[in-house]
């Protein structure tokens, strides 16, 4: 369950709480959760590091300036999901989908 909204590091704590409540309302844990990001290609390694050895799908843009990243992970709580989004938001230029 992704909301389709871009998220940034500057979102208020209230926003994150509402987002987490939405996840809790729509998910049973543990469950698979699909993360999707667009990242400047020069920041790709930082985003990949968030997923460790987990398999991810990469799709470079036509000119190679950006890369679309998709990762499906087993999550055990909405706290884990929010933590990934918050960590990704610290990477310059990342867009969460």
C-alpha positions in Angstrom: 0.0 0.0 0.0 1.6 3.2 -1.2 -0.2 6.5 -1.0 1.0 7.9 -4.3 2.1 11.1 -2.6 5.6 12.4 -2.7 7.1 12.7 0.8 10.0 14.8 1.9 12.2 15.1 4.9 10.5 18.4 5.8 7.1 16.9 6.4 5.7 17.7 9.8 5.5 15.1 12.6 1.7 15.3 12.4 1.9 14.4 8.7 4.0 11.3 9.5 1.6 10.3 12.3 -1.4 10.5 9.9 0.5 8.5 7.3 1.4 5.9 9.9 -2.3 5.7 11.0 -3.3 5.1 7.3 -0.7 2.3 7.0 -2.0 0.7 10.2 -5.6 1.0 9.1 -4.9 -0.7 5.7 -2.3 -3.3 6.6 -1.9 -6.5 8.6 1.5 -7.3 9.8 3.8 -9.0 9.0 3.2 -8.2 5.3 5.0 -7.4 2.1 5.3 -3.7 1.4 6.4 -2.2 -1.9 8.5 0.9 -1.8 9.0 3.0 -4.9 11.4 5.9 -5.3 12.9 8.0 -8.0 16.5 9.1 -7.2 19.1 11.1 -9.0 21.5 8.4 -10.4 24.5 10.0 -8.5 22.6 9.3 -5.2 21.6 5.7 -6.2 24.1 4.0 -3.9 22.8 5.8 -0.9 19.3 4.7 -1.6 20.4 1.1 -2.3 22.2 1.0 1.1 18.8 1.4 2.8 17.8 -2.0 1.5 21.0 -3.9 2.3 21.1 -7.2 0.5 17.4 -7.2 -0.3 16.6 -7.6 -4.0 15.5 -4.3 -5.7 14.5 -3.4 -9.2 16.3 -0.6 -10.9 15.2 1.2 -14.1 17.3 4.1 -15.3 15.7 7.1 -17.0 16.2 7.5 -20.8 19.1 10.0 -20.3 20.4 8.2 -17.2 20.0 11.1 -14.9 17.5 9.4 -12.6 16.8 5.8 -11.6 13.5 4.3 -10.5 13.9 2.0 -7.6 11.3 -0.6 -6.5 11.8 -2.8 -3.4 9.3 -5.3 -1.9 10.2 -6.1 1.7 8.5 -8.0 4.5 7.6 -5.4 7.1 6.5 -6.1 10.6 5.1 -2.8 11.6 4.2 0.7 10.3 7.2 2.0 12.4 9.5 0.0 10.1 7.8 1.4 6.9 8.0 5.0 8.2 11.6 4.6 9.1 12.5 3.6 5.6 10.7 6.6 4.1 12.3 9.0 6.6 15.8 7.6 5.9 15.1 7.9 2.1 13.9 11.5 2.5 17.4 12.5 3.8 18.9 11.6 0.4 19.2 14.7 -1.8 16.7 14.7 -4.7 14.8 11.5 -3.8 11.1 11.3 -4.6 9.0 8.8 -2.8 6.0 7.4 -4.7 
